[in-house]
Amino acid sequence: MIGSDTLNRDSIQSGLTPQARALLGELDVRGAIDSTNAEALRRLESGSVPGLAITAEQQTAGRGRRGREWVSPPASNIYLSVVWQFQRGVDAMDGLSLAAGVAVAEALAEQGLDTVALKWPNDLLHNGAKLGGILVETSGHAAGPTSAVLGVGVNLAMPEAEASVIGQQWTDVSRAGGIGAGRNAMLASLLNHLLPLLADFETVGFDSWRERWMARNAHAGQAVALRSGDREVVGVVQGVDDSGALLLDLGGTVQAFNGGELSLRPVS
């Protein structure tokens, strides 16, 4: 059954490619934890090495973008955070969450689910329902060496009772396609895609991922509302630029939008 296998470090490591194995600094497998991202940030404060990956059976205080709760029941889903350092600071990370979405979608495709779409800037969807998400948090100097914590949550076999508190339409891998891979195989596949992404990103940037993101754009050519606080603009999605900014056609003028506080919803 998807998601039913107990997390096991050796099983995960046995599924890694030689490239991912060389890039992995440490694999930390936990039982219950408040948040894999929060633990990764704590480890950074104590001098964590790049390539640290933390995964857990359960998160008691999982969080998504903009401080929202990430429902994280035990032995059901994927909760993963990976640490990497960027020498050029935060500008080197433009578009990282979008590229990570592509990497996660491609890992899922490798496991048999090749119908994952991407909602700007960090959600994974299947048939319009949320399947997973990305959360990037940083620690360090804006203009100098900066460490990124790349958090990934993927619903594999979400219990109905736990999902009752989710405030949006959701799905999981089991409902979306019934992939036979368990969590250990899925975690190995994710690390096989995410570690090379992080290792190369400062050199190649989001531009090398842009076309692959556009190919999975969930709202291409659709009217959407983009909200920031009390301000809302409505436009037609034209894609993203080479920094990962969302391009909207606002009545004949295309404008780029970016920022962690922006939220997007389709306009019916």
N, C-alpha and C positions, 0 to 999 in steps of 0.2 A: 504493500500500500504506500502511496506517495506520502512522504513526510513521517512515516512511522518508525524509521530506523533511528537508533540512538546515535548522536554525534560521536564520532571517533576520529582522533587525530591521525592515526595510521591509515585509516580508510580514506580520509580526505587526501593525505599526502600521496598515497599510492596512485591517485587519479591525476596527479599534476604532470604537466609536460616538463621536459628538461628545462625549458626557458622559465616557466613559472617557478619551478623548484629552485632555480638559481636566484630568482628575484625575491623569493619569500624570506624575510628576515626571521620571523617567528610566527608560529601558529598557536594561538591561545584559545583553547576550547573550554567554555564554561557551562555550568548548569544554569542556575538563575542569576541574572545580573540586572542592574537598573537599566542600563543602556550600553550597547556595545560602543556607540560613538562617545558617550560620556567616559567610559573606561579608557578608550583610546586617547582622549584628551588628557586624562589623568596620567596615563603612561608617558605621554609627551612631556609633561612637566617634570617627570623623573628621568628624562633622557632616553626615551624609546628610540630604537633604530628604525630607519625606513624599511618598509616591507613587513611591518607587523600586521598580522591579520587576527581579528578577534571575532569569534562567533559564539553563540549561546543557544541553549535549549529554549530559554524564555527570557523576555525582558519585562521587568516589573514597572519600568518607567520609560518605555520606548517612546521616541518622539520623531515626528516628521518635520517638514518645512514649516516655518512660521510658528514654531512652538506647539504644534498640534500633537495630540496623543497618537502613537502608532500601536495599534492593538497587536499584542505579542504573546499569544497563549503558548503553553509549553508543547514541545515535541510536535509542532505542526508546520512551521514555516521556516524561512531563511532570515536570519538576522546576522549581518556581516558588516564589519568595519575594517578598512585597510588604511594604513598610515603611509604617507609618502612626503618627501621634502622637495620643494622647488626653490632653486637658487635665486631666481629672478623675482620672487615675490608674487603677490596676488595677481598681477597682470598676466603672469604665465598660466594662470588657471582659468582664464576666460573660456567658457564653454565646456568646462570639465564635466559638469553634471549631465550635460546633453550627450557628450561622448560616452560617459559611463552608462547612460540609458541604452545607447546603441550596443555597447559591449554586453550588457545584461540580456538584451533582446537576442543577440547573436548566441549567447550561451544557452538561452532557452531553446533557440532554434536547433542548436547542436543536440539538445536532449529531445527534440521532436515536436516542439511547439513553435512553428514558424509563422504565427499570425499575430505577433505582438506589435502594437502601435505605440507611438510615443507622443505624449502630451507635453507641450512646452510648459515649464522648463525641466521637469524632473519626474513625471509619472509614466508608468508602464500600463497600457490598457489592453484589454481583449474585448472586442465587440462593445466598446464604449465603457466598460466597467474597469475599475482600478484593480490591477493585478500586483503592482509593486511600486516602489518609489526610490528615489535617490536623495541623500542629504549630504552636502559637502560643508564641512566646518573647518576653519583655519586657526592656526596658532603660530605667532611669530611676528615678523616685521613686514609691513605692507610693501616696502621697497627692497627688502633684502631676503635672506633665506626664510621661507615660510613653509610650515608643515600643513598638509591637508589631511583631514580625516574623511574618507569617502565611505559613507554608510549606504548599505543596500538592504532593502526589505522586500522579500518576494513571498506572496501567499502561495503556499503549496497545497495545504489541506486544512483550510480554516474551519474550525468548528462553528456551527450555526449559532450556538448559544453565545460564544465569545464575539461573534461578528455583529450581534444585535446592536452594539453601541457605535458601530461605524456609521458616520453621518453622510455617506454617499453610496452610490451603486458600486458594488465590489464583486470580484470573482477570485478564483484561485486556479492553480495549474491543474488540479484534479478535475474541476468543472470545465475548464477551458479545453483540455485536450487529453487528460488521462495519461500523462507521461509516466512510464514505469520507473524512472530513476528516483532513488531516494535522496534524502538531504545530503548525505556524504558525497554522492556522485554529483549532485547539483552544485554544492560548494566548490568541489574541485574544478568543475567547468567554469564557474564564475571567476575563480582565481586565475585560471588559465587565460581568461580574457581580460580581467581587470589589471593584473600586475604588469603585463606588457603595455597596456594603455598608459598606466601611470609612469612607467619607465621612459616612454617615448614622448609623452605629451608636451613637455617643456620645449622639446626640439621641433616637433611637427605641428603642434597647436590643434585647435578645433577644425581648422580648414580641411585637414586630411580626413575628418570624420563627417563633414557637413553633408556630403551627398548621401551617405548612408543614413544620416538622421532624416534628411528630406524624404527618403524612400519609405520611411516608417511614420512620417508626420500624420498624426491622427486627425488634424483639422485643416489639411491643405485645401485651399480654395473656399473655406467655410467662413461664415460670419461669426465672430466671437466678441465677447465683451472682456476687456482687460481692465482690472480694477487695482487701484492702489489707494488704500484708505477710503476716503469719500469720493475720490475722483475715478471716473470710468470713461473709457473710450471704446467705441464699437468700430470694428473694421473687418476686412477680409484677409485671412492669413495668406501671406505670400511666401512663407518659409522663414529661414533664419540667415543671418549674414555670417561672415567667417569668424566672428567673435562669439557667435551663439545668440546674438540679440534677435528677438522676434520681429519680423517684418510684417507690418499691417498696412493694407491699402485703405486710407481714410478718405474715401470719396475722390480718388484720382491721385492722391499724394501718398507715396509710400514712406512710412516712418519706422525707425528702429526703436525698440523698447527693450530695456534690460533692468534687472534689479531683483533682489531677493524678496521684496515685499509685494511683487506683482502676482496676481492670480488671474487665471483665464477660465472662462466658461463659454460653451457654445451658445449661440443665439438661435432659438428655434424660429 
